[in-house]
Amino acid sequence: MGLTTPIVDKLTLNQRLLGEWRNYFYSKENENRSYTRSRYRVLLNYIISENKEKQTAWKIKPSVEWYFTKNVAYGERFAEFEDIL
C-alpha cells in the first residue's frame, strides 16, 4: 500500500506500508524461524531536472524505513538491499 502527497512543484512525499512473511534458515543445530513483520517507509522525491520528450529525469530521493516485529528476540538480520528508484 502506498500514498503519494504533492507538497510543492517538483516535491512529493511518498509513504509505503508493507506486511511481510520472513524465513530464517539456520544450521542443522539451530531451529529455523518464520514470522511476519511490518515495514513503513517515508520518502521525499525531488525532481531536479526533467526531459518530458525523452521521459527522463534527475531526482533526489532521501528516505527512511522502519521495521516492526512482534518478537525482537529473534535477532533478525537486515541483510537485504532494496532498489527504491
PyMOL Python script that loads the backbone (N, CA, C, O; Angstrom):
from pymol import cmd

cmd.read_pdbstr("""\
ATOM      1  N   MET A   1       0.855  -1.159   0.000  1.00  0.00           N
ATOM      2  CA  MET A   1       0.000   0.000   0.000  1.00  0.00           C
ATOM      3  C   MET A   1       0.908   1.231   0.000  1.00  0.00           C
ATOM      4  O   MET A   1       1.879   1.290   0.755  1.00  0.00           O
ATOM      5  N   GLY A   2       0.594   2.202  -0.841  1.00  0.00           N
ATOM      6  CA  GLY A   2       1.400   3.398  -0.899  1.00  0.00           C
ATOM      7  C   GLY A   2       0.545   4.649  -1.025  1.00  0.00           C
ATOM      8  O   GLY A   2      -0.599   4.599  -1.478  1.00  0.00           O
ATOM      9  N   LEU A   3       1.118   5.757  -0.619  1.00  0.00           N
ATOM     10  CA  LEU A   3       0.425   7.041  -0.672  1.00  0.00           C
ATOM     11  C   LEU A   3       1.426   8.089  -1.143  1.00  0.00           C
ATOM     12  O   LEU A   3       2.519   8.199  -0.589  1.00  0.00           O
ATOM     13  N   THR A   4       1.055   8.859  -2.166  1.00  0.00           N
ATOM     14  CA  THR A   4       1.891   9.940  -2.677  1.00  0.00           C
ATOM     15  C   THR A   4       1.166  11.257  -2.457  1.00  0.00           C
ATOM     16  O   THR A   4       0.016  11.421  -2.864  1.00  0.00           O
ATOM     17  N   THR A   5       1.855  12.204  -1.801  1.00  0.00           N
ATOM     18  CA  THR A   5       1.277  13.507  -1.486  1.00  0.00           C
ATOM     19  C   THR A   5       2.133  14.606  -2.104  1.00  0.00           C
ATOM     20  O   THR A   5       3.297  14.749  -1.727  1.00  0.00           O
ATOM     21  N   PRO A   6       1.597  15.388  -3.039  1.00  0.00           N
ATOM     22  CA  PRO A   6       2.372  16.514  -3.577  1.00  0.00           C
ATOM     23  C   PRO A   6       2.507  17.610  -2.519  1.00  0.00           C
ATOM     24  O   PRO A   6       1.526  17.975  -1.871  1.00  0.00           O
ATOM     25  N   ILE A   7       3.720  18.130  -2.347  1.00  0.00           N
ATOM     26  CA  ILE A   7       3.964  19.189  -1.364  1.00  0.00           C
ATOM     27  C   ILE A   7       4.045  20.536  -2.079  1.00  0.00           C
ATOM     28  O   ILE A   7       3.263  21.444  -1.798  1.00  0.00           O
ATOM     29  N   VAL A   8       4.985  20.656  -2.992  1.00  0.00           N
ATOM     30  CA  VAL A   8       5.116  21.828  -3.865  1.00  0.00           C
ATOM     31  C   VAL A   8       5.509  21.296  -5.241  1.00  0.00           C
ATOM     32  O   VAL A   8       5.714  20.095  -5.416  1.00  0.00           O
ATOM     33  N   ASP A   9       5.612  22.200  -6.212  1.00  0.00           N
ATOM     34  CA  ASP A   9       6.033  21.793  -7.546  1.00  0.00           C
ATOM     35  C   ASP A   9       7.374  21.069  -7.474  1.00  0.00           C
ATOM     36  O   ASP A   9       8.319  21.588  -6.881  1.00  0.00           O
ATOM     37  N   LYS A  10       7.471  19.893  -8.060  1.00  0.00           N
ATOM     38  CA  LYS A  10       8.669  19.049  -8.125  1.00  0.00           C
ATOM     39  C   LYS A  10       9.020  18.332  -6.816  1.00  0.00           C
ATOM     40  O   LYS A  10      10.051  17.661  -6.761  1.00  0.00           O
ATOM     41  N   LEU A  11       8.210  18.447  -5.767  1.00  0.00           N
ATOM     42  CA  LEU A  11       8.497  17.772  -4.497  1.00  0.00           C
ATOM     43  C   LEU A  11       7.263  17.011  -4.029  1.00  0.00           C
ATOM     44  O   LEU A  11       6.190  17.590  -3.865  1.00  0.00           O
ATOM     45  N   THR A  12       7.430  15.702  -3.817  1.00  0.00           N
ATOM     46  CA  THR A  12       6.331  14.890  -3.300  1.00  0.00           C
ATOM     47  C   THR A  12       6.815  14.076  -2.104  1.00  0.00           C
ATOM     48  O   THR A  12       8.009  13.817  -1.950  1.00  0.00           O
ATOM     49  N   LEU A  13       5.877  13.684  -1.275  1.00  0.00           N
ATOM     50  CA  LEU A  13       6.128  12.819  -0.122  1.00  0.00           C
ATOM     51  C   LEU A  13       5.479  11.481  -0.424  1.00  0.00           C
ATOM     52  O   LEU A  13       4.278  11.414  -0.687  1.00  0.00           O
ATOM     53  N   ASN A  14       6.272  10.411  -0.388  1.00  0.00           N
ATOM     54  CA  ASN A  14       5.767   9.070  -0.625  1.00  0.00           C
ATOM     55  C   ASN A  14       5.833   8.279   0.679  1.00  0.00           C
ATOM     56  O   ASN A  14       6.832   8.320   1.396  1.00  0.00           O
ATOM     57  N   GLN A  15       4.753   7.559   0.972  1.00  0.00           N
ATOM     58  CA  GLN A  15       4.713   6.694   2.146  1.00  0.00           C
ATOM     59  C   GLN A  15       4.297   5.303   1.693  1.00  0.00           C
ATOM     60  O   GLN A  15       3.485   5.156   0.780  1.00  0.00           O
ATOM     61  N   ARG A  16       4.859   4.280   2.339  1.00  0.00           N
ATOM     62  CA  ARG A  16       4.532   2.910   1.978  1.00  0.00           C
ATOM     63  C   ARG A  16       4.449   2.070   3.243  1.00  0.00           C
ATOM     64  O   ARG A  16       5.301   2.173   4.125  1.00  0.00           O
ATOM     65  N   LEU A  17       3.428   1.246   3.324  1.00  0.00           N
ATOM     66  CA  LEU A  17       3.241   0.327   4.436  1.00  0.00           C
ATOM     67  C   LEU A  17       3.134  -1.074   3.857  1.00  0.00           C
ATOM     68  O   LEU A  17       2.302  -1.333   2.988  1.00  0.00           O
ATOM     69  N   LEU A  18       3.981  -1.980   4.343  1.00  0.00           N
ATOM     70  CA  LEU A  18       4.014  -3.351   3.841  1.00  0.00           C
ATOM     71  C   LEU A  18       3.930  -4.344   4.992  1.00  0.00           C
ATOM     72  O   LEU A  18       4.359  -4.057   6.110  1.00  0.00           O
ATOM     73  N   GLY A  19       3.380  -5.496   4.708  1.00  0.00           N
ATOM     74  CA  GLY A  19       3.457  -6.640   5.613  1.00  0.00           C
ATOM     75  C   GLY A  19       4.233  -7.730   4.911  1.00  0.00           C
ATOM     76  O   GLY A  19       4.014  -7.970   3.724  1.00  0.00           O
ATOM     77  N   GLU A  20       5.152  -8.412   5.624  1.00  0.00           N
ATOM     78  CA  GLU A  20       5.973  -9.440   5.002  1.00  0.00           C
ATOM     79  C   GLU A  20       6.012 -10.687   5.866  1.00  0.00           C
ATOM     80  O   GLU A  20       5.837 -10.644   7.083  1.00  0.00           O
ATOM     81  N   TRP A  21       6.244 -11.776   5.201  1.00  0.00           N
ATOM     82  CA  TRP A  21       6.487 -13.040   5.883  1.00  0.00           C
ATOM     83  C   TRP A  21       7.960 -13.353   5.726  1.00  0.00           C
ATOM     84  O   TRP A  21       8.454 -13.421   4.601  1.00  0.00           O
ATOM     85  N   ARG A  22       8.674 -13.546   6.822  1.00  0.00           N
ATOM     86  CA  ARG A  22      10.124 -13.745   6.824  1.00  0.00           C
ATOM     87  C   ARG A  22      10.467 -15.172   7.203  1.00  0.00           C
ATOM     88  O   ARG A  22       9.838 -15.757   8.085  1.00  0.00           O
ATOM     89  N   ASN A  23      11.479 -15.739   6.528  1.00  0.00           N
ATOM     90  CA  ASN A  23      12.012 -17.065   6.847  1.00  0.00           C
ATOM     91  C   ASN A  23      13.500 -16.937   7.127  1.00  0.00           C
ATOM     92  O   ASN A  23      14.231 -16.300   6.368  1.00  0.00           O
ATOM     93  N   TYR A  24      13.938 -17.539   8.206  1.00  0.00           N
ATOM     94  CA  TYR A  24      15.364 -17.593   8.517  1.00  0.00           C
ATOM     95  C   TYR A  24      15.766 -19.041   8.609  1.00  0.00           C
ATOM     96  O   TYR A  24      15.205 -19.799   9.400  1.00  0.00           O
ATOM     97  N   PHE A  25      16.739 -19.434   7.801  1.00  0.00           N
ATOM     98  CA  PHE A  25      17.223 -20.801   7.795  1.00  0.00           C
ATOM     99  C   PHE A  25      18.597 -20.815   8.448  1.00  0.00           C
ATOM    100  O   PHE A  25      19.546 -20.210   7.950  1.00  0.00           O
ATOM    101  N   TYR A  26      18.682 -21.501   9.549  1.00  0.00           N
ATOM    102  CA  TYR A  26      19.923 -21.592  10.305  1.00  0.00           C
ATOM    103  C   TYR A  26      20.579 -22.937  10.042  1.00  0.00           C
ATOM    104  O   TYR A  26      20.107 -23.707   9.205  1.00  0.00           O
ATOM    105  N   SER A  27      21.651 -23.223  10.743  1.00  0.00           N
ATOM    106  CA  SER A  27      22.328 -24.507  10.582  1.00  0.00           C
ATOM    107  C   SER A  27      21.464 -25.631  11.150  1.00  0.00           C
ATOM    108  O   SER A  27      20.429 -25.371  11.763  1.00  0.00           O
ATOM    109  N   LYS A  28      21.879 -26.857  10.950  1.00  0.00           N
ATOM    110  CA  LYS A  28      21.101 -28.013  11.405  1.00  0.00           C
ATOM    111  C   LYS A  28      20.941 -28.051  12.922  1.00  0.00           C
ATOM    112  O   LYS A  28      19.972 -28.614  13.431  1.00  0.00           O
ATOM    113  N   GLU A  29      21.883 -27.457  13.640  1.00  0.00           N
ATOM    114  CA  GLU A  29      21.800 -27.462  15.097  1.00  0.00           C
ATOM    115  C   GLU A  29      20.750 -26.485  15.624  1.00  0.00           C
ATOM    116  O   GLU A  29      20.205 -26.688  16.709  1.00  0.00           O
ATOM    117  N   ASN A  30      20.465 -25.440  14.872  1.00  0.00           N
ATOM    118  CA  ASN A  30      19.522 -24.406  15.319  1.00  0.00           C
ATOM    119  C   ASN A  30      18.165 -24.572  14.650  1.00  0.00           C
ATOM    120  O   ASN A  30      18.049 -25.160  13.575  1.00  0.00           O
ATOM    121  N   GLU A  31      17.177 -24.059  15.290  1.00  0.00           N
ATOM    122  CA  GLU A  31      15.820 -24.111  14.775  1.00  0.00           C
ATOM    123  C   GLU A  31      15.599 -23.005  13.734  1.00  0.00           C
ATOM    124  O   GLU A  31      16.067 -21.880  13.908  1.00  0.00           O
ATOM    125  N   ASN A  32      14.886 -23.332  12.657  1.00  0.00           N
ATOM    126  CA  ASN A  32      14.535 -22.321  11.653  1.00  0.00           C
ATOM    127  C   ASN A  32      13.373 -21.473  12.168  1.00  0.00           C
ATOM    128  O   ASN A  32      12.551 -21.950  12.950  1.00  0.00           O
ATOM    129  N   ARG A  33      13.310 -20.222  11.729  1.00  0.00           N
ATOM    130  CA  ARG A  33      12.269 -19.295  12.190  1.00  0.00           C
ATOM    131  C   ARG A  33      11.469 -18.756  11.000  1.00  0.00           C
ATOM    132  O   ARG A  33      12.024 -18.473   9.938  1.00  0.00           O
ATOM    133  N   SER A  34      10.176 -18.624  11.199  1.00  0.00           N
ATOM    134  CA  SER A  34       9.286 -17.968  10.239  1.00  0.00           C
ATOM    135  C   SER A  34       8.357 -17.063  11.026  1.00  0.00           C
ATOM    136  O   SER A  34       7.800 -17.477  12.043  1.00  0.00           O
ATOM    137  N   TYR A  35       8.186 -15.840  10.570  1.00  0.00           N
ATOM    138  CA  TYR A  35       7.290 -14.907  11.247  1.00  0.00           C
ATOM    139  C   TYR A  35       6.949 -13.761  10.310  1.00  0.00           C
ATOM    140  O   TYR A  35       7.483 -13.678   9.203  1.00  0.00           O
ATOM    141  N   THR A  36       6.073 -12.890  10.745  1.00  0.00           N
ATOM    142  CA  THR A  36       5.683 -11.732   9.943  1.00  0.00           C
ATOM    143  C   THR A  36       6.227 -10.454  10.580  1.00  0.00           C
ATOM    144  O   THR A  36       6.511 -10.407  11.777  1.00  0.00           O
ATOM    145  N   ARG A  37       6.362  -9.430   9.755  1.00  0.00           N
ATOM    146  CA  ARG A  37       6.761  -8.119  10.257  1.00  0.00           C
ATOM    147  C   ARG A  37       6.126  -7.060   9.374  1.00  0.00           C
ATOM    148  O   ARG A  37       5.692  -7.349   8.259  1.00  0.00           O
ATOM    149  N   SER A  38       6.074  -5.845   9.869  1.00  0.00           N
ATOM    150  CA  SER A  38       5.556  -4.704   9.114  1.00  0.00           C
ATOM    151  C   SER A  38       6.699  -3.760   8.790  1.00  0.00           C
ATOM    152  O   SER A  38       7.660  -3.649   9.550  1.00  0.00           O
ATOM    153  N   ARG A  39       6.588  -3.079   7.653  1.00  0.00           N
ATOM    154  CA  ARG A  39       7.580  -2.086   7.234  1.00  0.00           C
ATOM    155  C   ARG A  39       6.852  -0.800   6.897  1.00  0.00           C
ATOM    156  O   ARG A  39       5.773  -0.823   6.306  1.00  0.00           O
ATOM    157  N   TYR A  40       7.446   0.320   7.274  1.00  0.00           N
ATOM    158  CA  TYR A  40       6.893   1.635   6.949  1.00  0.00           C
ATOM    159  C   TYR A  40       8.018   2.501   6.409  1.00  0.00           C
ATOM    160  O   TYR A  40       9.043   2.681   7.067  1.00  0.00           O
ATOM    161  N   ARG A  41       7.825   3.042   5.197  1.00  0.00           N
ATOM    162  CA  ARG A  41       8.854   3.870   4.566  1.00  0.00           C
ATOM    163  C   ARG A  41       8.297   5.246   4.253  1.00  0.00           C
ATOM    164  O   ARG A  41       7.164   5.382   3.790  1.00  0.00           O
ATOM    165  N   VAL A  42       9.116   6.278   4.514  1.00  0.00           N
ATOM    166  CA  VAL A  42       8.818   7.661   4.143  1.00  0.00           C
ATOM    167  C   VAL A  42       9.930   8.109   3.193  1.00  0.00           C
ATOM    168  O   VAL A  42      11.114   7.958   3.492  1.00  0.00           O
ATOM    169  N   LEU A  43       9.530   8.662   2.046  1.00  0.00           N
ATOM    170  CA  LEU A  43      10.492   9.053   1.024  1.00  0.00           C
ATOM    171  C   LEU A  43      10.110  10.415   0.466  1.00  0.00           C
ATOM    172  O   LEU A  43       8.950  10.651   0.127  1.00  0.00           O
ATOM    173  N   LEU A  44      11.092  11.315   0.371  1.00  0.00           N
ATOM    174  CA  LEU A  44      10.903  12.599  -0.312  1.00  0.00           C
ATOM    175  C   LEU A  44      11.424  12.445  -1.733  1.00  0.00           C
ATOM    176  O   LEU A  44      12.526  11.936  -1.935  1.00  0.00           O
ATOM    177  N   ASN A  45      10.653  12.875  -2.712  1.00  0.00           N
ATOM    178  CA  ASN A  45      11.029  12.757  -4.115  1.00  0.00           C
ATOM    179  C   ASN A  45      11.114  14.162  -4.701  1.00  0.00           C
ATOM    180  O   ASN A  45      10.095  14.828  -4.891  1.00  0.00           O
ATOM    181  N   TYR A  46      12.345  14.610  -4.989  1.00  0.00           N
ATOM    182  CA  TYR A  46      12.552  15.945  -5.551  1.00  0.00           C
ATOM    183  C   TYR A  46      13.107  15.804  -6.963  1.00  0.00           C
ATOM    184  O   TYR A  46      14.140  15.165  -7.163  1.00  0.00           O
ATOM    185  N   ILE A  47      12.426  16.397  -7.945  1.00  0.00           N
ATOM    186  CA  ILE A  47      12.868  16.357  -9.344  1.00  0.00           C
ATOM    187  C   ILE A  47      13.759  17.560  -9.600  1.00  0.00           C
ATOM    188  O   ILE A  47      13.306  18.702  -9.526  1.00  0.00           O
ATOM    189  N   ILE A  48      15.027  17.305  -9.902  1.00  0.00           N
ATOM    190  CA  ILE A  48      15.986  18.377 -10.193  1.00  0.00           C
ATOM    191  C   ILE A  48      15.801  18.877 -11.615  1.00  0.00           C
ATOM    192  O   ILE A  48      15.690  20.080 -11.848  1.00  0.00           O
ATOM    193  N   SER A  49      15.766  17.947 -12.567  1.00  0.00           N
ATOM    194  CA  SER A  49      15.634  18.295 -13.978  1.00  0.00           C
ATOM    195  C   SER A  49      14.830  17.201 -14.663  1.00  0.00           C
ATOM    196  O   SER A  49      14.980  16.020 -14.351  1.00  0.00           O
ATOM    197  N   GLU A  50      13.974  17.604 -15.603  1.00  0.00           N
ATOM    198  CA  GLU A  50      13.102  16.633 -16.262  1.00  0.00           C
ATOM    199  C   GLU A  50      13.057  16.899 -17.758  1.00  0.00           C
ATOM    200  O   GLU A  50      12.947  18.048 -18.185  1.00  0.00           O
ATOM    201  N   ASN A  51      13.142  15.836 -18.559  1.00  0.00           N
ATOM    202  CA  ASN A  51      13.003  15.918 -20.008  1.00  0.00           C
ATOM    203  C   ASN A  51      11.764  15.104 -20.379  1.00  0.00           C
ATOM    204  O   ASN A  51      11.814  13.875 -20.433  1.00  0.00           O
ATOM    205  N   LYS A  52      10.658  15.793 -20.634  1.00  0.00           N
ATOM    206  CA  LYS A  52       9.386  15.110 -20.902  1.00  0.00           C
ATOM    207  C   LYS A  52       9.382  14.426 -22.271  1.00  0.00           C
ATOM    208  O   LYS A  52       8.672  13.438 -22.459  1.00  0.00           O
ATOM    209  N   GLU A  53      10.162  14.934 -23.229  1.00  0.00           N
ATOM    210  CA  GLU A  53      10.235  14.292 -24.541  1.00  0.00           C
ATOM    211  C   GLU A  53      10.848  12.900 -24.437  1.00  0.00           C
ATOM    212  O   GLU A  53      10.328  11.942 -25.011  1.00  0.00           O
ATOM    213  N   LYS A  54      11.953  12.791 -23.704  1.00  0.00           N
ATOM    214  CA  LYS A  54      12.633  11.507 -23.535  1.00  0.00           C
ATOM    215  C   LYS A  54      12.105  10.713 -22.337  1.00  0.00           C
ATOM    216  O   LYS A  54      12.502   9.566 -22.128  1.00  0.00           O
ATOM    217  N   GLN A  55      11.227  11.312 -21.564  1.00  0.00           N
ATOM    218  CA  GLN A  55      10.670  10.717 -20.350  1.00  0.00           C
ATOM    219  C   GLN A  55      11.782  10.305 -19.371  1.00  0.00           C
ATOM    220  O   GLN A  55      11.792   9.190 -18.850  1.00  0.00           O
ATOM    221  N   THR A  56      12.713  11.235 -19.140  1.00  0.00           N
ATOM    222  CA  THR A  56      13.794  11.013 -18.188  1.00  0.00           C
ATOM    223  C   THR A  56      13.816  12.154 -17.178  1.00  0.00           C
ATOM    224  O   THR A  56      13.269  13.230 -17.417  1.00  0.00           O
ATOM    225  N   ALA A  57      14.465  11.893 -16.038  1.00  0.00           N
ATOM    226  CA  ALA A  57      14.544  12.932 -15.003  1.00  0.00           C
ATOM    227  C   ALA A  57      15.716  12.646 -14.074  1.00  0.00           C
ATOM    228  O   ALA A  57      16.095  11.494 -13.863  1.00  0.00           O
ATOM    229  N   TRP A  58      16.285  13.722 -13.521  1.00  0.00           N
ATOM    230  CA  TRP A  58      17.264  13.649 -12.444  1.00  0.00           C
ATOM    231  C   TRP A  58      16.492  13.901 -11.154  1.00  0.00           C
ATOM    232  O   TRP A  58      15.780  14.898 -11.033  1.00  0.00           O
ATOM    233  N   LYS A  59      16.638  12.982 -10.181  1.00  0.00           N
ATOM    234  CA  LYS A  59      15.872  13.084  -8.940  1.00  0.00           C
ATOM    235  C   LYS A  59      16.763  12.845  -7.726  1.00  0.00           C
ATOM    236  O   LYS A  59      17.793  12.176  -7.810  1.00  0.00           O
ATOM    237  N   ILE A  60      16.341  13.408  -6.599  1.00  0.00           N
ATOM    238  CA  ILE A  60      16.930  13.113  -5.294  1.00  0.00           C
ATOM    239  C   ILE A  60      15.821  12.468  -4.475  1.00  0.00           C
ATOM    240  O   ILE A  60      14.710  12.994  -4.402  1.00  0.00           O
ATOM    241  N   LYS A  61      16.128  11.308  -3.847  1.00  0.00           N
ATOM    242  CA  LYS A  61      15.105  10.553  -3.117  1.00  0.00           C
ATOM    243  C   LYS A  61      15.602  10.113  -1.737  1.00  0.00           C
ATOM    244  O   LYS A  61      15.854   8.925  -1.540  1.00  0.00           O
ATOM    245  N   PRO A  62      15.751  11.024  -0.784  1.00  0.00           N
ATOM    246  CA  PRO A  62      16.131  10.591   0.563  1.00  0.00           C
ATOM    247  C   PRO A  62      14.942   9.871   1.221  1.00  0.00           C
ATOM    248  O   PRO A  62      13.788  10.266   1.057  1.00  0.00           O
ATOM    249  N   SER A  63      15.258   8.809   1.966  1.00  0.00           N
ATOM    250  CA  SER A  63      14.181   8.044   2.597  1.00  0.00           C
ATOM    251  C   SER A  63      14.658   7.428   3.906  1.00  0.00           C
ATOM    252  O   SER A  63      15.854   7.347   4.183  1.00  0.00           O
ATOM    253  N   VAL A  64      13.681   6.996   4.699  1.00  0.00           N
ATOM    254  CA  VAL A  64      13.948   6.263   5.927  1.00  0.00           C
ATOM    255  C   VAL A  64      12.881   5.177   6.035  1.00  0.00           C
ATOM    256  O   VAL A  64      11.737   5.378   5.628  1.00  0.00           O
ATOM    257  N   GLU A  65      13.264   4.026   6.587  1.00  0.00           N
ATOM    258  CA  GLU A  65      12.326   2.913   6.697  1.00  0.00           C
ATOM    259  C   GLU A  65      12.446   2.272   8.077  1.00  0.00           C
ATOM    260  O   GLU A  65      13.545   2.077   8.597  1.00  0.00           O
ATOM    261  N   TRP A  66      11.285   1.949   8.657  1.00  0.00           N
ATOM    262  CA  TRP A  66      11.225   1.298   9.964  1.00  0.00           C
ATOM    263  C   TRP A  66      10.662  -0.106   9.800  1.00  0.00           C
ATOM    264  O   TRP A  66       9.811  -0.356   8.946  1.00  0.00           O
ATOM    265  N   TYR A  67      11.153  -1.018  10.634  1.00  0.00           N
ATOM    266  CA  TYR A  67      10.680  -2.401  10.652  1.00  0.00           C
ATOM    267  C   TYR A  67      10.060  -2.670  12.026  1.00  0.00           C
ATOM    268  O   TYR A  67      10.646  -2.328  13.053  1.00  0.00           O
ATOM    269  N   PHE A  68       8.884  -3.280  12.039  1.00  0.00           N
ATOM    270  CA  PHE A  68       8.189  -3.584  13.286  1.00  0.00           C
ATOM    271  C   PHE A  68       7.946  -5.084  13.353  1.00  0.00           C
ATOM    272  O   PHE A  68       7.351  -5.664  12.444  1.00  0.00           O
ATOM    273  N   THR A  69       8.405  -5.709  14.425  1.00  0.00           N
ATOM    274  CA  THR A  69       8.215  -7.147  14.613  1.00  0.00           C
ATOM    275  C   THR A  69       7.500  -7.411  15.927  1.00  0.00           C
ATOM    276  O   THR A  69       7.509  -6.579  16.834  1.00  0.00           O
ATOM    277  N   LYS A  70       6.884  -8.580  16.015  1.00  0.00           N
ATOM    278  CA  LYS A  70       6.208  -8.941  17.258  1.00  0.00           C
ATOM    279  C   LYS A  70       7.211  -9.321  18.342  1.00  0.00           C
ATOM    280  O   LYS A  70       7.030  -8.975  19.510  1.00  0.00           O
ATOM    281  N   ASN A  71       8.268 -10.034  17.955  1.00  0.00           N
ATOM    282  CA  ASN A  71       9.234 -10.525  18.925  1.00  0.00           C
ATOM    283  C   ASN A  71      10.641 -10.158  18.467  1.00  0.00           C
ATOM    284  O   ASN A  71      11.202 -10.815  17.590  1.00  0.00           O
ATOM    285  N   VAL A  72      11.209  -9.116  19.055  1.00  0.00           N
ATOM    286  CA  VAL A  72      12.551  -8.670  18.643  1.00  0.00           C
ATOM    287  C   VAL A  72      13.641  -9.618  19.124  1.00  0.00           C
ATOM    288  O   VAL A  72      14.793  -9.482  18.713  1.00  0.00           O
ATOM    289  N   ALA A  73      13.306 -10.574  19.983  1.00  0.00           N
ATOM    290  CA  ALA A  73      14.290 -11.513  20.495  1.00  0.00           C
ATOM    291  C   ALA A  73      14.743 -12.514  19.434  1.00  0.00           C
ATOM    292  O   ALA A  73      15.688 -13.267  19.672  1.00  0.00           O
ATOM    293  N   TYR A  74      14.095 -12.542  18.273  1.00  0.00           N
ATOM    294  CA  TYR A  74      14.512 -13.454  17.202  1.00  0.00           C
ATOM    295  C   TYR A  74      15.881 -13.084  16.643  1.00  0.00           C
ATOM    296  O   TYR A  74      16.511 -13.903  15.973  1.00  0.00           O
ATOM    297  N   GLY A  75      16.342 -11.896  16.898  1.00  0.00           N
ATOM    298  CA  GLY A  75      17.656 -11.468  16.409  1.00  0.00           C
ATOM    299  C   GLY A  75      17.711 -11.415  14.897  1.00  0.00           C
ATOM    300  O   GLY A  75      18.647 -11.932  14.287  1.00  0.00           O
ATOM    301  N   GLU A  76      16.714 -10.792  14.287  1.00  0.00           N
ATOM    302  CA  GLU A  76      16.674 -10.761  12.837  1.00  0.00           C
ATOM    303  C   GLU A  76      17.862 -10.017  12.257  1.00  0.00           C
ATOM    304  O   GLU A  76      18.470  -9.160  12.899  1.00  0.00           O
ATOM    305  N   ARG A  77      18.161 -10.367  11.051  1.00  0.00           N
ATOM    306  CA  ARG A  77      19.241  -9.726  10.311  1.00  0.00           C
ATOM    307  C   ARG A  77      18.632  -9.001   9.128  1.00  0.00           C
ATOM    308  O   ARG A  77      17.802  -9.572   8.420  1.00  0.00           O
ATOM    309  N   PHE A  78      19.021  -7.760   8.895  1.00  0.00           N
ATOM    310  CA  PHE A  78      18.514  -6.980   7.769  1.00  0.00           C
ATOM    311  C   PHE A  78      19.607  -6.884   6.725  1.00  0.00           C
ATOM    312  O   PHE A  78      20.194  -5.820   6.528  1.00  0.00           O
ATOM    313  N   ALA A  79      19.879  -7.975   6.066  1.00  0.00           N
ATOM    314  CA  ALA A  79      20.968  -8.011   5.095  1.00  0.00           C
ATOM    315  C   ALA A  79      20.487  -7.790   3.665  1.00  0.00           C
ATOM    316  O   ALA A  79      21.261  -7.977   2.727  1.00  0.00           O
ATOM    317  N   GLU A  80      19.246  -7.402   3.479  1.00  0.00           N
ATOM    318  CA  GLU A  80      18.778  -7.189   2.119  1.00  0.00           C
ATOM    319  C   GLU A  80      18.921  -5.720   1.740  1.00  0.00           C
ATOM    320  O   GLU A  80      18.895  -4.836   2.596  1.00  0.00           O
ATOM    321  N   PHE A  81      19.069  -5.483   0.465  1.00  0.00           N
ATOM    322  CA  PHE A  81      19.136  -4.123  -0.071  1.00  0.00           C
ATOM    323  C   PHE A  81      18.004  -3.981  -1.066  1.00  0.00           C
ATOM    324  O   PHE A  81      17.755  -4.890  -1.858  1.00  0.00           O
ATOM    325  N   GLU A  82      17.322  -2.860  -1.037  1.00  0.00           N
ATOM    326  CA  GLU A  82      16.172  -2.680  -1.910  1.00  0.00           C
ATOM    327  C   GLU A  82      16.406  -1.483  -2.808  1.00  0.00           C
ATOM    328  O   GLU A  82      16.831  -0.420  -2.355  1.00  0.00           O
ATOM    329  N   ASP A  83      16.123  -1.671  -4.081  1.00  0.00           N
ATOM    330  CA  ASP A  83      16.242  -0.575  -5.029  1.00  0.00           C
ATOM    331  C   ASP A  83      14.939   0.205  -5.009  1.00  0.00           C
ATOM    332  O   ASP A  83      13.890  -0.341  -5.351  1.00  0.00           O
ATOM    333  N   ILE A  84      14.985   1.474  -4.614  1.00  0.00           N
ATOM    334  CA  ILE A  84      13.760   2.266  -4.483  1.00  0.00           C
ATOM    335  C   ILE A  84      13.585   3.249  -5.633  1.00  0.00           C
ATOM    336  O   ILE A  84      12.738   4.139  -5.566  1.00  0.00           O
ATOM    337  N   LEU A  85      14.362   3.096  -6.662  1.00  0.00           N
ATOM    338  CA  LEU A  85      14.241   4.026  -7.799  1.00  0.00           C
ATOM    339  C   LEU A  85      13.026   3.761  -8.618  1.00  0.00           C
ATOM    340  O   LEU A  85      12.784   4.455  -9.606  1.00  0.00           O
TER     341      LEU A  85
END
""", "prot")
cmd.dss("prot")
cmd.show_as("cartoon", "prot")
cmd.util.cbc("prot")
cmd.orient("prot")
